Amino acid sequence: MPRRSGSASLTRKLGGRIRVLREESRLTQEQLAWDCDFTKSYLSQVESGKRLPSLPALYALAERLGVDVLDIVAFDLRQPRHRLLDALRRGDPSGVREVVDQLGRSR
């Protein structure tokens, strides 16, 4: 199941992204952990950047959060593609337009 390997920075960023998506879904750690068949302690460690979730765990989280796994790993919102995916996921047309305009100007 979960592994402790992986860079600390990646693990922290991924955990933070999972926390944001969980909070946007208005779920508690307990609810999400239960629905994904994890312990609350495990999910807490993932969100705090102490544990790196396995690929099957990421898929379980994505399914329960109603997002694609790509939405979870697109955590660097400084990158235009990640911002575009995030705006699309949130249904934010002005955010989508802003990123598309920025991408058009950068060419």
MARLOGU-937314 format. One record per residue (C-alpha): residue in three letters; x, y, z. Coordinates in steps of 0.5 Angstrom, whole numbers, padded with zeros to 4 digits, always signed. Each point is the difference from the previous one (the first is absolute). Layout:
<sites>
AlaXYZ ...
</sites>
This chain:
<sites>
Met+0000+0000+0000 Pro+0003+0007+0002 Arg+0008+0001-0001 Arg+0004+0005+0004 Ser+0005+0001-0006 Gly+0000+0006-0004 Ser+0002+0007+0000 Ala-0002+0004+0006 Ser-0002+0006-0004 Leu-0004-0005-0005 Thr-0003-0003+0006 Arg-0002+0006+0004 Lys-0003+0003-0007 Leu-0004-0006-0001 Gly-0003+0000+0007 Gly-0002+0007+0000 Arg-0003-0001-0007 Ile-0004-0005+0003 Arg-0002+0004+0006 Val-0003+0005-0004 Leu-0004-0004-0005 Arg-0003-0004+0006 Glu-0002+0007+0004 Glu-0003+0003-0007 Ser-0004-0007+0000 Arg-0002+0002+0007 Leu+0002-0007+0003 Thr+0004-0001+0007 Gln+0006-0004+0000 Glu-0004-0006+0003 Gln-0005+0000-0005 Leu+0005+0000-0006 Ala+0004-0005+0004 Trp-0006-0005+0001 Asp-0003+0001-0007 Cys+0007-0002-0003 Asp+0001-0006+0005 Phe+0006+0004+0003 Thr+0001+0001+0008 Lys+0000+0008+0002 Ser+0007-0001+0002 Tyr+0002-0002-0007 Leu-0004+0006-0003 Ser+0003+0005+0005 Gln+0007-0002-0002 Val-0001+0001-0007 Glu-0003+0006+0001 Ser+0005+0003+0004 Gly+0006-0003-0005 Lys+0002-0005+0005 Arg-0002-0006-0005 Leu+0000-0001-0007 Pro-0006-0003-0003 Ser+0000-0006-0005 Leu-0003+0000-0007 Pro-0006-0004+0003 Ala-0001+0005+0006 Leu+0000+0006-0005 Tyr-0005-0003-0005 Ala-0004-0002+0007 Leu+0000+0008+0002 Ala-0001+0002-0007 Glu-0006-0004-0001 Arg-0003+0002+0007 Leu+0001+0008-0001 Gly-0003-0001-0007 Val+0006+0003-0004 Asp+0005-0004-0004 Val+0007-0002+0002 Leu+0003+0006-0004 Asp-0004+0005+0004 Ile+0004-0003+0006 Val+0007+0000-0003 Ala-0001+0007-0003 Phe+0002+0004+0006 Asp+0005+0005-0002 Leu-0005+0005-0002 Arg+0006+0005-0002 Gln+0000-0005-0007 Pro-0005+0003-0005 Arg-0003-0007-0002 His-0001-0002+0008 Arg-0004+0007+0001 Leu-0004-0002-0006 Leu-0002-0007+0002 Asp-0001+0003+0007 Ala-0005+0006-0003 Leu-0003-0006-0004 Arg-0002-0004+0006 Arg-0002+0005+0004 Gly-0005+0003-0006 Asp+0003+0007+0000 Pro-0001+0003-0007 Ser+0004+0006+0002 Gly+0006-0004+0002 Val+0000-0004-0006 Arg+0000+0006-0004 Glu+0005+0003+0004 Val+0005-0006-0001 Val-0002-0001-0008 Asp+0002+0008-0001 Gln+0006-0001+0004 Leu+0002-0006-0004 Gly-0002+0004-0007 Arg+0005+0006+0002 Ser+0006-0005+0002 Arg+0000-0002-0007 
</sites>
